[in-house]
């Protein structure tokens, strides 16, 4: 049976024990995939901002909250923290943006690394930074990711499946 395909919108977390291909589009935002080595399932979060502080509403728009929510969802599906592997994607910083309007790309990357390190989750792959966006597709049963680098993200790219 072919895997189910879903498109992950920004500020969203998705986990499934069934064969699923999760796709998303990233600019300065970051996506983190988690995969359970022994039970062979996974999930992804897509966050926009690095870290929610005490004065902000704690939503999955923020890396620290999104990664915690992804870990919790994986746990709810039966994963063991020590059997998780992570991959990090995105965090671009477009060249054509004035210095005073720089995006959160590098800070989002650091937020992902910090959160995963906090939970002692090993990062096995990264495709991060640079000056171009990415379209990624993650097979949750094989822990395979296809990442396309794109110079310009068009409106129709947000639903490229």
N, CA, C and O atoms as a GROMACS GRO file, in nm:
protein
  644
    1UNK      N    1   0.084  -0.118   0.000
    1UNK     CA    2   0.000   0.000   0.000
    1UNK      C    3   0.088   0.124   0.000
    1UNK      O    4   0.187   0.132   0.074
    2UNK      N    5   0.054   0.221  -0.082
    2UNK     CA    6   0.131   0.346  -0.092
    2UNK      C    7   0.109   0.430   0.034
    2UNK      O    8   0.001   0.429   0.092
    3UNK      N    9   0.212   0.504   0.074
    3UNK     CA   10   0.197   0.589   0.192
    3UNK      C   11   0.094   0.700   0.168
    3UNK      O   12   0.075   0.746   0.056
    4UNK      N   13   0.028   0.740   0.275
    4UNK     CA   14  -0.060   0.857   0.271
    4UNK      C   15   0.028   0.980   0.256
    4UNK      O   16   0.137   0.985   0.313
    5UNK      N   17  -0.018   1.080   0.182
    5UNK     CA   18   0.057   1.204   0.165
    5UNK      C   19  -0.017   1.317   0.235
    5UNK      O   20  -0.137   1.334   0.218
    6UNK      N   21   0.057   1.395   0.313
    6UNK     CA   22  -0.003   1.513   0.376
    6UNK      C   23   0.092   1.632   0.359
    6UNK      O   24   0.213   1.615   0.348
    7UNK      N   25   0.033   1.751   0.357
    7UNK     CA   26   0.112   1.875   0.352
    7UNK      C   27   0.107   1.938   0.491
    7UNK      O   28  -0.001   1.961   0.544
    8UNK      N   29   0.223   1.965   0.548
    8UNK     CA   30   0.233   2.023   0.681
    8UNK      C   31   0.242   2.175   0.670
    8UNK      O   32   0.341   2.229   0.619
    9UNK      N   33   0.140   2.242   0.719
    9UNK     CA   34   0.139   2.389   0.721
    9UNK      C   35   0.236   2.440   0.828
    9UNK      O   36   0.274   2.366   0.918
   10UNK      N   37   0.277   2.567   0.817
   10UNK     CA   38   0.361   2.625   0.923
   10UNK      C   39   0.288   2.621   1.057
   10UNK      O   40   0.165   2.625   1.064
   11UNK      N   41   0.366   2.613   1.164
   11UNK     CA   42   0.314   2.609   1.301
   11UNK      C   43   0.224   2.486   1.322
   11UNK      O   44   0.115   2.496   1.377
   12UNK      N   45   0.274   2.371   1.276
   12UNK     CA   46   0.199   2.247   1.286
   12UNK      C   47   0.293   2.132   1.323
   12UNK      O   48   0.412   2.134   1.292
   13UNK      N   49   0.236   2.033   1.392
   13UNK     CA   50   0.307   1.910   1.428
   13UNK      C   51   0.223   1.794   1.378
   13UNK      O   52   0.100   1.795   1.391
   14UNK      N   53   0.288   1.692   1.321
   14UNK     CA   54   0.216   1.575   1.273
   14UNK      C   55   0.298   1.449   1.300
   14UNK      O   56   0.417   1.445   1.271
   15UNK      N   57   0.233   1.346   1.355
   15UNK     CA   58   0.294   1.215   1.378
   15UNK      C   59   0.194   1.110   1.333
   15UNK      O   60   0.074   1.125   1.352
   16UNK      N   61   0.246   1.002   1.273
   16UNK     CA   62   0.158   0.893   1.231
   16UNK      C   63   0.236   0.762   1.235
   16UNK      O   64   0.352   0.757   1.194
   17UNK      N   65   0.172   0.657   1.285
   17UNK     CA   66   0.235   0.524   1.285
   17UNK      C   67   0.219   0.455   1.151
   17UNK      O   68   0.288   0.358   1.123
   18UNK      N   69   0.128   0.504   1.069
   18UNK     CA   70   0.107   0.447   0.936
   18UNK      C   71   0.206   0.509   0.838
   18UNK      O   72   0.261   0.616   0.864
   19UNK      N   73   0.229   0.442   0.727
   19UNK     CA   74   0.319   0.494   0.623
   19UNK      C   75   0.265   0.627   0.572
   19UNK      O   76   0.154   0.633   0.517
   20UNK      N   77   0.342   0.732   0.589
   20UNK     CA   78   0.300   0.867   0.551
   20UNK      C   79   0.419   0.941   0.491
   20UNK      O   80   0.532   0.926   0.536
   21UNK      N   81   0.392   1.021   0.388
   21UNK     CA   82   0.492   1.114   0.338
   21UNK      C   83   0.444   1.253   0.376
   21UNK      O   84   0.341   1.300   0.328
   22UNK      N   85   0.521   1.317   0.464
   22UNK     CA   86   0.488   1.452   0.512
   22UNK      C   87   0.572   1.550   0.431
   22UNK      O   88   0.695   1.537   0.426
   23UNK      N   89   0.507   1.647   0.368
   23UNK     CA   90   0.578   1.747   0.289
   23UNK      C   91   0.552   1.886   0.343
   23UNK      O   92   0.445   1.912   0.399
   24UNK      N   93   0.649   1.974   0.326
   24UNK     CA   94   0.633   2.113   0.366
   24UNK      C   95   0.728   2.200   0.286
   24UNK      O   96   0.816   2.150   0.216
   25UNK      N   97   0.710   2.330   0.297
   25UNK     CA   98   0.793   2.429   0.229
   25UNK      C   99   0.852   2.520   0.336
   25UNK      O  100   0.782   2.566   0.426
   26UNK      N  101   0.982   2.546   0.324
   26UNK     CA  102   1.054   2.624   0.426
   26UNK      C  103   1.132   2.738   0.363
   26UNK      O  104   1.193   2.724   0.257
   27UNK      N  105   1.129   2.852   0.432
   27UNK     CA  106   1.220   2.963   0.401
   27UNK      C  107   1.309   2.978   0.524
   27UNK      O  108   1.402   2.900   0.543
   28UNK      N  109   1.279   3.078   0.606
   28UNK     CA  110   1.354   3.095   0.731
   28UNK      C  111   1.303   3.003   0.841
   28UNK      O  112   1.370   2.983   0.942
   29UNK      N  113   1.183   2.948   0.821
   29UNK     CA  114   1.128   2.853   0.919
   29UNK      C  115   1.211   2.725   0.917
   29UNK      O  116   1.290   2.701   0.826
   30UNK      N  117   1.191   2.642   1.020
   30UNK     CA  118   1.264   2.516   1.032
   30UNK      C  119   1.166   2.402   1.051
   30UNK      O  120   1.064   2.416   1.119
   31UNK      N  121   1.198   2.289   0.990
   31UNK     CA  122   1.125   2.164   1.013
   31UNK      C  123   1.221   2.066   1.079
   31UNK      O  124   1.338   2.056   1.041
   32UNK      N  125   1.170   1.995   1.178
   32UNK     CA  126   1.245   1.889   1.244
   32UNK      C  127   1.167   1.760   1.225
   32UNK      O  128   1.046   1.755   1.250
   33UNK      N  129   1.236   1.656   1.181
   33UNK     CA  130   1.174   1.524   1.174
   33UNK      C  131   1.228   1.441   1.289
   33UNK      O  132   1.344   1.452   1.327
   34UNK      N  133   1.141   1.357   1.344
   34UNK     CA  134   1.183   1.258   1.443
   34UNK      C  135   1.142   1.122   1.390
   34UNK      O  136   1.035   1.106   1.330
   35UNK      N  137   1.227   1.024   1.411
   35UNK     CA  138   1.200   0.888   1.367
   35UNK      C  139   1.235   0.792   1.478
   35UNK      O  140   1.341   0.802   1.540
   36UNK      N  141   1.146   0.698   1.504
   36UNK     CA  142   1.165   0.596   1.607
   36UNK      C  143   1.230   0.475   1.541
   36UNK      O  144   1.165   0.403   1.465
   37UNK      N  145   1.358   0.452   1.571
   37UNK     CA  146   1.437   0.348   1.504
   37UNK      C  147   1.377   0.208   1.518
   37UNK      O  148   1.373   0.133   1.420
   38UNK      N  149   1.332   0.173   1.636
   38UNK     CA  150   1.285   0.035   1.660
   38UNK      C  151   1.144   0.012   1.607
   38UNK      O  152   1.116  -0.094   1.549
   39UNK      N  153   1.056   0.109   1.625
   39UNK     CA  154   0.916   0.090   1.585
   39UNK      C  155   0.888   0.144   1.445
   39UNK      O  156   0.779   0.124   1.392
   40UNK      N  157   0.985   0.211   1.387
   40UNK     CA  158   0.980   0.257   1.248
   40UNK      C  159   0.858   0.343   1.215
   40UNK      O  160   0.778   0.310   1.127
   41UNK      N  161   0.846   0.453   1.288
   41UNK     CA  162   0.746   0.554   1.254
   41UNK      C  163   0.804   0.690   1.288
   41UNK      O  164   0.906   0.700   1.356
   42UNK      N  165   0.737   0.794   1.241
   42UNK     CA  166   0.794   0.926   1.265
   42UNK      C  167   0.695   1.039   1.256
   42UNK      O  168   0.575   1.018   1.238
   43UNK      N  169   0.749   1.159   1.268
   43UNK     CA  170   0.668   1.279   1.262
   43UNK      C  171   0.754   1.400   1.231
   43UNK      O  172   0.877   1.391   1.221
   44UNK      N  173   0.686   1.512   1.215
   44UNK     CA  174   0.754   1.636   1.179
   44UNK      C  175   0.687   1.754   1.246
   44UNK      O  176   0.566   1.754   1.268
   45UNK      N  177   0.767   1.855   1.280
   45UNK     CA  178   0.713   1.984   1.321
   45UNK      C  179   0.771   2.090   1.229
   45UNK      O  180   0.881   2.075   1.176
   46UNK      N  181   0.696   2.198   1.211
   46UNK     CA  182   0.736   2.311   1.126
   46UNK      C  183   0.710   2.436   1.209
   46UNK      O  184   0.596   2.472   1.235
   47UNK      N  185   0.819   2.502   1.250
   47UNK     CA  186   0.802   2.622   1.333
   47UNK      C  187   0.860   2.745   1.265
   47UNK      O  188   0.945   2.735   1.177
   48UNK      N  189   0.811   2.862   1.308
   48UNK     CA  190   0.841   2.989   1.243
   48UNK      C  191   0.939   3.074   1.323
   48UNK      O  192   1.025   3.141   1.265
   49UNK      N  193   0.926   3.071   1.454
   49UNK     CA  194   1.007   3.155   1.542
   49UNK      C  195   1.089   3.067   1.636
   49UNK      O  196   1.050   2.954   1.664
   50UNK      N  197   1.203   3.118   1.685
   50UNK     CA  198   1.292   3.033   1.764
   50UNK      C  199   1.238   2.990   1.900
   50UNK      O  200   1.233   2.870   1.930
   51UNK      N  201   1.198   3.084   1.982
   51UNK     CA  202   1.168   3.047   2.121
   51UNK      C  203   1.062   3.140   2.180
   51UNK      O  204   1.072   3.262   2.169
   52UNK      N  205   0.963   3.079   2.243
   52UNK     CA  206   0.862   3.157   2.316
   52UNK      C  207   0.917   3.188   2.454
   52UNK      O  208   0.966   3.099   2.524
   53UNK      N  209   0.909   3.314   2.492
   53UNK     CA  210   0.952   3.347   2.628
   53UNK      C  211   0.829   3.351   2.719
   53UNK      O  212   0.717   3.327   2.675
   54UNK      N  213   0.851   3.382   2.844
   54UNK     CA  214   0.744   3.375   2.945
   54UNK      C  215   0.626   3.467   2.913
   54UNK      O  216   0.514   3.438   2.953
   55UNK      N  217   0.650   3.576   2.841
   55UNK     CA  218   0.543   3.672   2.814
   55UNK      C  219   0.460   3.635   2.691
   55UNK      O  220   0.358   3.698   2.664
   56UNK      N  221   0.503   3.534   2.616
   56UNK     CA  222   0.434   3.498   2.492
   56UNK      C  223   0.348   3.373   2.510
   56UNK      O  224   0.378   3.285   2.592
   57UNK      N  225   0.242   3.368   2.431
   57UNK     CA  226   0.158   3.248   2.430
   57UNK      C  227   0.239   3.132   2.374
   57UNK      O  228   0.301   3.146   2.268
   58UNK      N  229   0.239   3.021   2.442
   58UNK     CA  230   0.322   2.907   2.403
   58UNK      C  231   0.248   2.822   2.299
   58UNK      O  232   0.165   2.738   2.332
   59UNK      N  233   0.280   2.846   2.173
   59UNK     CA  234   0.220   2.771   2.062
   59UNK      C  235   0.332   2.706   1.980
   59UNK      O  236   0.450   2.737   1.998
   60UNK      N  237   0.293   2.616   1.891
   60UNK     CA  238   0.392   2.547   1.808
   60UNK      C  239   0.449   2.635   1.697
   60UNK      O  240   0.521   2.586   1.610
   61UNK      N  241   0.417   2.764   1.698
   61UNK     CA  242   0.488   2.859   1.612
   61UNK      C  243   0.634   2.869   1.654
   61UNK      O  244   0.720   2.905   1.574
   62UNK      N  245   0.661   2.838   1.781
   62UNK     CA  246   0.793   2.854   1.841
   62UNK      C  247   0.866   2.720   1.848
   62UNK      O  248   0.807   2.618   1.882
   63UNK      N  249   0.995   2.723   1.816
   63UNK     CA  250   1.075   2.602   1.811
   63UNK      C  251   1.077   2.521   1.938
   63UNK      O  252   1.059   2.400   1.936
   64UNK      N  253   1.098   2.588   2.052
   64UNK     CA  254   1.105   2.514   2.178
   64UNK      C  255   0.973   2.443   2.208
   64UNK      O  256   0.973   2.333   2.262
   65UNK      N  257   0.862   2.505   2.175
   65UNK     CA  258   0.730   2.446   2.200
   65UNK      C  259   0.700   2.337   2.096
   65UNK      O  260   0.650   2.230   2.131
   66UNK      N  261   0.730   2.364   1.970
   66UNK     CA  262   0.701   2.269   1.862
   66UNK      C  263   0.778   2.138   1.880
   66UNK      O  264   0.723   2.030   1.861
   67UNK      N  265   0.905   2.148   1.916
   67UNK     CA  266   0.985   2.027   1.933
   67UNK      C  267   0.938   1.948   2.054
   67UNK      O  268   0.932   1.825   2.050
   68UNK      N  269   0.905   2.018   2.162
   68UNK     CA  270   0.848   1.948   2.279
   68UNK      C  271   0.718   1.878   2.240
   68UNK      O  272   0.696   1.762   2.277
   69UNK      N  273   0.632   1.947   2.164
   69UNK     CA  274   0.504   1.888   2.122
   69UNK      C  275   0.527   1.766   2.031
   69UNK      O  276   0.455   1.667   2.040
   70UNK      N  277   0.628   1.774   1.944
   70UNK     CA  278   0.659   1.661   1.857
   70UNK      C  279   0.708   1.542   1.939
   70UNK      O  280   0.666   1.429   1.915
   71UNK      N  281   0.796   1.566   2.034
   71UNK     CA  282   0.845   1.458   2.121
   71UNK      C  283   0.730   1.396   2.199
   71UNK      O  284   0.721   1.274   2.211
   72UNK      N  285   0.642   1.481   2.252
   72UNK     CA  286   0.526   1.431   2.329
   72UNK      C  287   0.435   1.347   2.240
   72UNK      O  288   0.388   1.241   2.282
   73UNK      N  289   0.409   1.394   2.118
   73UNK     CA  290   0.324   1.318   2.026
   73UNK      C  291   0.388   1.184   1.990
   73UNK      O  292   0.320   1.082   1.983
   74UNK      N  293   0.519   1.184   1.968
   74UNK     CA  294   0.589   1.058   1.942
   74UNK      C  295   0.576   0.964   2.061
   74UNK      O  296   0.552   0.844   2.044
   75UNK      N  297   0.590   1.018   2.180
   75UNK     CA  298   0.575   0.939   2.302
   75UNK      C  299   0.432   0.883   2.314
   75UNK      O  300   0.414   0.767   2.350
   76UNK      N  301   0.333   0.966   2.283
   76UNK     CA  302   0.193   0.922   2.287
   76UNK      C  303   0.167   0.806   2.190
   76UNK      O  304   0.078   0.724   2.213
   77UNK      N  305   0.245   0.800   2.082
   77UNK     CA  306   0.233   0.693   1.984
   77UNK      C  307   0.320   0.573   2.019
   77UNK      O  308   0.327   0.477   1.943
   78UNK      N  309   0.388   0.578   2.135
   78UNK     CA  310   0.463   0.463   2.182
   78UNK      C  311   0.613   0.466   2.162
   78UNK      O  312   0.679   0.363   2.177
   79UNK      N  313   0.670   0.581   2.129
   79UNK     CA  314   0.814   0.586   2.108
   79UNK      C  315   0.889   0.588   2.241
   79UNK      O  316   0.833   0.619   2.346
   80UNK      N  317   1.016   0.555   2.232
   80UNK     CA  318   1.106   0.563   2.345
   80UNK      C  319   1.207   0.673   2.312
   80UNK      O  320   1.268   0.670   2.206
   81UNK      N  321   1.225   0.768   2.401
   81UNK     CA  322   1.312   0.883   2.376
   81UNK      C  323   1.450   0.842   2.328
   81UNK      O  324   1.507   0.906   2.239
   82UNK      N  325   1.505   0.736   2.385
   82UNK     CA  326   1.641   0.694   2.347
   82UNK      C  327   1.648   0.632   2.208
   82UNK      O  328   1.757   0.613   2.154
   83UNK      N  329   1.533   0.601   2.148
   83UNK     CA  330   1.531   0.542   2.015
   83UNK      C  331   1.495   0.642   1.905
   83UNK      O  332   1.468   0.603   1.792
   84UNK      N  333   1.494   0.772   1.939
   84UNK     CA  334   1.460   0.874   1.841
   84UNK      C  335   1.583   0.929   1.771
   84UNK      O  336   1.689   0.946   1.831
   85UNK      N  337   1.567   0.956   1.642
   85UNK     CA  338   1.669   1.023   1.560
   85UNK      C  339   1.604   1.145   1.498
   85UNK      O  340   1.486   1.142   1.463
   86UNK      N  341   1.681   1.252   1.484
   86UNK     CA  342   1.628   1.377   1.430
   86UNK      C  343   1.701   1.418   1.303
   86UNK      O  344   1.816   1.382   1.280
   87UNK      N  345   1.629   1.495   1.221
   87UNK     CA  346   1.686   1.564   1.106
   87UNK      C  347   1.633   1.706   1.110
   87UNK      O  348   1.519   1.729   1.150
   88UNK      N  349   1.715   1.802   1.069
   88UNK     CA  350   1.679   1.944   1.073
   88UNK      C  351   1.690   2.002   0.933
   88UNK      O  352   1.787   1.977   0.861
   89UNK      N  353   1.589   2.081   0.894
   89UNK     CA  354   1.584   2.142   0.761
   89UNK      C  355   1.539   2.287   0.770
   89UNK      O  356   1.461   2.323   0.858
   90UNK      N  357   1.588   2.370   0.678
   90UNK     CA  358   1.541   2.508   0.666
   90UNK      C  359   1.634   2.608   0.731
   90UNK      O  360   1.755   2.587   0.741
   91UNK      N  361   1.575   2.719   0.775
   91UNK     CA  362   1.652   2.824   0.840
   91UNK      C  363   1.730   2.911   0.744
   91UNK      O  364   1.836   2.964   0.780
   92UNK      N  365   1.680   2.928   0.623
   92UNK     CA  366   1.749   3.010   0.523
   92UNK      C  367   1.743   3.158   0.560
   92UNK      O  368   1.655   3.202   0.635
   93UNK      N  369   1.837   3.233   0.507
   93UNK     CA  370   1.842   3.378   0.525
   93UNK      C  371   1.855   3.438   0.385
   93UNK      O  372   1.966   3.445   0.331
   94UNK      N  373   1.744   3.482   0.326
   94UNK     CA  374   1.749   3.532   0.189
   94UNK      C  375   1.850   3.646   0.172
   94UNK      O  376   1.863   3.732   0.260
   95UNK      N  377   1.920   3.647   0.059
   95UNK     CA  378   2.020   3.750   0.031
   95UNK      C  379   1.959   3.887   0.007
   95UNK      O  380   2.020   3.989   0.037
   96UNK      N  381   1.838   3.889  -0.049
   96UNK     CA  382   1.780   4.016  -0.092
   96UNK      C  383   1.704   4.090   0.018
   96UNK      O  384   1.627   4.182  -0.011
   97UNK      N  385   1.723   4.051   0.143
   97UNK     CA  386   1.654   4.119   0.254
   97UNK      C  387   1.751   4.215   0.320
   97UNK      O  388   1.863   4.177   0.353
   98UNK      N  389   1.709   4.341   0.342
   98UNK     CA  390   1.797   4.438   0.408
   98UNK      C  391   1.835   4.390   0.549
   98UNK      O  392   1.759   4.319   0.614
   99UNK      N  393   1.953   4.429   0.594
   99UNK     CA  394   2.005   4.386   0.724
   99UNK      C  395   1.905   4.410   0.836
   99UNK      O  396   1.889   4.325   0.924
  100UNK      N  397   1.838   4.524   0.835
  100UNK     CA  398   1.744   4.556   0.943
  100UNK      C  399   1.618   4.469   0.941
  100UNK      O  400   1.541   4.470   1.037
  101UNK      N  401   1.597   4.394   0.834
  101UNK     CA  402   1.479   4.308   0.824
  101UNK      C  403   1.516   4.161   0.817
  101UNK      O  404   1.438   4.080   0.766
  102UNK      N  405   1.632   4.124   0.866
  102UNK     CA  406   1.674   3.984   0.861
  102UNK      C  407   1.570   3.895   0.928
  102UNK      O  408   1.502   3.935   1.022
  103UNK      N  409   1.561   3.774   0.877
  103UNK     CA  410   1.462   3.679   0.926
  103UNK      C  411   1.518   3.601   1.044
  103UNK      O  412   1.629   3.628   1.092
  104UNK      N  413   1.441   3.505   1.090
  104UNK     CA  414   1.477   3.426   1.207
  104UNK      C  415   1.557   3.300   1.172
  104UNK      O  416   1.582   3.218   1.260
  105UNK      N  417   1.597   3.283   1.047
  105UNK     CA  418   1.661   3.160   1.003
  105UNK      C  419   1.768   3.104   1.094
  105UNK      O  420   1.751   2.994   1.147
  106UNK      N  421   1.879   3.176   1.116
  106UNK     CA  422   1.986   3.122   1.201
  106UNK      C  423   1.941   3.096   1.346
  106UNK      O  424   1.985   2.999   1.407
  107UNK      N  425   1.856   3.181   1.399
  107UNK     CA  426   1.806   3.160   1.536
  107UNK      C  427   1.715   3.037   1.543
  107UNK      O  428   1.714   2.966   1.643
  108UNK      N  429   1.639   3.012   1.437
  108UNK     CA  430   1.555   2.891   1.433
  108UNK      C  431   1.640   2.765   1.431
  108UNK      O  432   1.607   2.666   1.497
  109UNK      N  433   1.749   2.768   1.356
  109UNK     CA  434   1.840   2.653   1.352
  109UNK      C  435   1.896   2.627   1.492
  109UNK      O  436   1.897   2.513   1.539
  110UNK      N  437   1.942   2.733   1.557
  110UNK     CA  438   1.998   2.718   1.692
  110UNK      C  439   1.893   2.668   1.790
  110UNK      O  440   1.923   2.586   1.877
  111UNK      N  441   1.769   2.716   1.778
  111UNK     CA  442   1.661   2.670   1.866
  111UNK      C  443   1.637   2.520   1.849
  111UNK      O  444   1.617   2.449   1.947
  112UNK      N  445   1.640   2.472   1.725
  112UNK     CA  446   1.620   2.329   1.699
  112UNK      C  447   1.733   2.248   1.761
  112UNK      O  448   1.709   2.148   1.830
  113UNK      N  449   1.855   2.289   1.736
  113UNK     CA  450   1.970   2.216   1.791
  113UNK      C  451   1.967   2.213   1.944
  113UNK      O  452   1.993   2.110   2.006
  114UNK      N  453   1.936   2.328   2.004
  114UNK     CA  454   1.932   2.338   2.151
  114UNK      C  455   1.826   2.247   2.209
  114UNK      O  456   1.852   2.175   2.306
  115UNK      N  457   1.706   2.249   2.152
  115UNK     CA  458   1.596   2.166   2.204
  115UNK      C  459   1.629   2.017   2.190
  115UNK      O  460   1.605   1.940   2.282
  116UNK      N  461   1.683   1.977   2.077
  116UNK     CA  462   1.716   1.836   2.056
  116UNK      C  463   1.829   1.792   2.149
  116UNK      O  464   1.829   1.680   2.200
  117UNK      N  465   1.924   1.880   2.171
  117UNK     CA  466   2.033   1.850   2.264
  117UNK      C  467   1.979   1.835   2.407
  117UNK      O  468   2.023   1.748   2.482
  118UNK      N  469   1.885   1.920   2.443
  118UNK     CA  470   1.824   1.914   2.577
  118UNK      C  471   1.764   1.776   2.603
  118UNK      O  472   1.775   1.724   2.714
  119UNK      N  473   1.700   1.719   2.502
  119UNK     CA  474   1.636   1.587   2.516
  119UNK      C  475   1.729   1.473   2.476
  119UNK      O  476   1.688   1.357   2.472
  120UNK      N  477   1.854   1.506   2.446
  120UNK     CA  478   1.957   1.407   2.407
  120UNK      C  479   1.915   1.324   2.286
  120UNK      O  480   1.936   1.203   2.280
  121UNK      N  481   1.855   1.392   2.190
  121UNK     CA  482   1.816   1.326   2.065
  121UNK      C  483   1.925   1.351   1.961
  121UNK      O  484   1.963   1.465   1.935
  122UNK      N  485   1.973   1.243   1.904
  122UNK     CA  486   2.083   1.250   1.808
  122UNK      C  487   2.033   1.306   1.674
  122UNK      O  488   1.933   1.259   1.620
  123UNK      N  489   2.104   1.405   1.622
  123UNK     CA  490   2.075   1.461   1.490
  123UNK      C  491   2.160   1.384   1.388
  123UNK      O  492   2.283   1.386   1.395
  124UNK      N  493   2.092   1.317   1.294
  124UNK     CA  494   2.165   1.236   1.197
  124UNK      C  495   2.186   1.306   1.064
  124UNK      O  496   2.266   1.262   0.981
  125UNK      N  497   2.112   1.417   1.041
  125UNK     CA  498   2.123   1.487   0.914
  125UNK      C  499   2.072   1.629   0.929
  125UNK      O  500   1.979   1.656   1.005
  126UNK      N  501   2.135   1.720   0.855
  126UNK     CA  502   2.089   1.859   0.850
  126UNK      C  503   2.103   1.910   0.707
  126UNK      O  504   2.200   1.878   0.638
  127UNK      N  505   2.006   1.987   0.664
  127UNK     CA  506   2.016   2.065   0.540
  127UNK      C  507   1.961   2.201   0.578
  127UNK      O  508   1.841   2.227   0.566
  128UNK      N  509   2.049   2.288   0.624
  128UNK     CA  510   2.008   2.411   0.691
  128UNK      C  511   2.084   2.533   0.639
  128UNK      O  512   2.187   2.522   0.572
  129UNK      N  513   2.027   2.651   0.671
  129UNK     CA  514   2.094   2.777   0.641
  129UNK      C  515   2.096   2.808   0.493
  129UNK      O  516   2.011   2.763   0.416
  130UNK      N  517   2.195   2.885   0.455
  130UNK     CA  518   2.207   2.925   0.316
  130UNK      C  519   2.111   3.037   0.283
  130UNK      O  520   2.059   3.106   0.370
  131UNK      N  521   2.088   3.054   0.153
  131UNK     CA  522   2.009   3.167   0.106
  131UNK      C  523   1.893   3.127   0.016
  131UNK      O  524   1.838   3.210  -0.057
  132UNK      N  525   1.854   2.999   0.021
  132UNK     CA  526   1.740   2.953  -0.060
  132UNK      C  527   1.644   2.873   0.026
  132UNK      O  528   1.681   2.814   0.127
  133UNK      N  529   1.519   2.873  -0.017
  133UNK     CA  530   1.417   2.794   0.053
  133UNK      C  531   1.430   2.647   0.018
  133UNK      O  532   1.515   2.607  -0.061
  134UNK      N  533   1.344   2.568   0.081
  134UNK     CA  534   1.346   2.423   0.059
  134UNK      C  535   1.203   2.370   0.054
  134UNK      O  536   1.113   2.419   0.122
  135UNK      N  537   1.186   2.268  -0.028
  135UNK     CA  538   1.066   2.185  -0.026
  135UNK      C  539   1.115   2.049   0.022
  135UNK      O  540   1.209   1.994  -0.035
  136UNK      N  541   1.052   1.995   0.125
  136UNK     CA  542   1.097   1.865   0.175
  136UNK      C  543   0.981   1.767   0.184
  136UNK      O  544   0.866   1.805   0.204
  137UNK      N  545   1.014   1.640   0.168
  137UNK     CA  546   0.918   1.531   0.184
  137UNK      C  547   0.984   1.424   0.270
  137UNK      O  548   1.095   1.379   0.239
  138UNK      N  549   0.916   1.383   0.377
  138UNK     CA  550   0.969   1.288   0.475
  138UNK      C  551   0.884   1.163   0.477
  138UNK      O  552   0.764   1.170   0.504
  139UNK      N  553   0.944   1.047   0.449
  139UNK     CA  554   0.876   0.919   0.458
  139UNK      C  555   0.889   0.870   0.601
  139UNK      O  556   0.999   0.838   0.646
  140UNK      N  557   0.778   0.864   0.673
  140UNK     CA  558   0.780   0.834   0.816
  140UNK      C  559   0.814   0.690   0.849
  140UNK      O  560   0.846   0.660   0.964
  141UNK      N  561   0.807   0.599   0.753
  141UNK     CA  562   0.840   0.460   0.784
  141UNK      C  563   0.982   0.422   0.742
  141UNK      O  564   1.034   0.320   0.787
  142UNK      N  565   1.044   0.502   0.658
  142UNK     CA  566   1.179   0.471   0.611
  142UNK      C  567   1.284   0.570   0.661
  142UNK      O  568   1.403   0.547   0.644
  143UNK      N  569   1.240   0.678   0.722
  143UNK     CA  570   1.330   0.785   0.767
  143UNK      C  571   1.409   0.842   0.650
  143UNK      O  572   1.527   0.873   0.662
  144UNK      N  573   1.342   0.856   0.536
  144UNK     CA  574   1.404   0.915   0.418
  144UNK      C  575   1.344   1.052   0.391
  144UNK      O  576   1.222   1.070   0.398
  145UNK      N  577   1.431   1.148   0.361
  145UNK     CA  578   1.386   1.282   0.329
  145UNK      C  579   1.443   1.322   0.193
  145UNK      O  580   1.561   1.301   0.165
  146UNK      N  581   1.357   1.378   0.110
  146UNK     CA  582   1.399   1.440  -0.015
  146UNK      C  583   1.387   1.589   0.007
  146UNK      O  584   1.280   1.639   0.044
  147UNK      N  585   1.496   1.662  -0.017
  147UNK     CA  586   1.496   1.807   0.001
  147UNK      C  587   1.532   1.873  -0.132
  147UNK      O  588   1.637   1.846  -0.189
  148UNK      N  589   1.443   1.959  -0.178
  148UNK     CA  590   1.468   2.038  -0.300
  148UNK      C  591   1.499   2.180  -0.256
  148UNK      O  592   1.425   2.238  -0.176
  149UNK      N  593   1.605   2.236  -0.307
  149UNK     CA  594   1.636   2.376  -0.279
  149UNK      C  595   1.573   2.461  -0.388
  149UNK      O  596   1.585   2.430  -0.507
  150UNK      N  597   1.506   2.569  -0.348
  150UNK     CA  598   1.437   2.655  -0.442
  150UNK      C  599   1.476   2.800  -0.417
  150UNK      O  600   1.478   2.846  -0.303
  151UNK      N  601   1.507   2.871  -0.525
  151UNK     CA  602   1.549   3.011  -0.513
  151UNK      C  603   1.432   3.100  -0.471
  151UNK      O  604   1.447   3.187  -0.386
  152UNK      N  605   1.318   3.077  -0.531
  152UNK     CA  606   1.198   3.155  -0.498
  152UNK      C  607   1.086   3.059  -0.462
  152UNK      O  608   1.063   2.960  -0.531
  153UNK      N  609   1.017   3.089  -0.354
  153UNK     CA  610   0.902   3.007  -0.316
  153UNK      C  611   0.777   3.077  -0.368
  153UNK      O  612   0.742   3.187  -0.325
  154UNK      N  613   0.712   3.011  -0.461
  154UNK     CA  614   0.592   3.068  -0.521
  154UNK      C  615   0.469   3.030  -0.438
  154UNK      O  616   0.475   2.936  -0.358
  155UNK      N  617   0.361   3.100  -0.458
  155UNK     CA  618   0.238   3.072  -0.384
  155UNK      C  619   0.194   2.926  -0.404
  155UNK      O  620   0.153   2.862  -0.308
  156UNK      N  621   0.203   2.875  -0.526
  156UNK     CA  622   0.158   2.738  -0.551
  156UNK      C  623   0.251   2.634  -0.488
  156UNK      O  624   0.211   2.519  -0.473
  157UNK      N  625   0.373   2.672  -0.449
  157UNK     CA  626   0.464   2.578  -0.384
  157UNK      C  627   0.412   2.535  -0.247
  157UNK      O  628   0.451   2.430  -0.196
  158UNK      N  629   0.327   2.615  -0.188
  158UNK     CA  630   0.276   2.581  -0.055
  158UNK      C  631   0.187   2.458  -0.057
  158UNK      O  632   0.148   2.408   0.048
  159UNK      N  633   0.156   2.409  -0.175
  159UNK     CA  634   0.076   2.285  -0.188
  159UNK      C  635   0.131   2.204  -0.304
  159UNK      O  636   0.060   2.176  -0.400
  160UNK      N  637   0.258   2.166  -0.295
  160UNK     CA  638   0.328   2.108  -0.409
  160UNK      C  639   0.310   1.959  -0.426
  160UNK      O  640   0.363   1.903  -0.522
  161UNK      N  641   0.238   1.891  -0.340
  161UNK     CA  642   0.230   1.746  -0.349
  161UNK      C  643   0.152   1.702  -0.471
  161UNK      O  644   0.135   1.582  -0.493
   0.00000   0.00000   0.00000
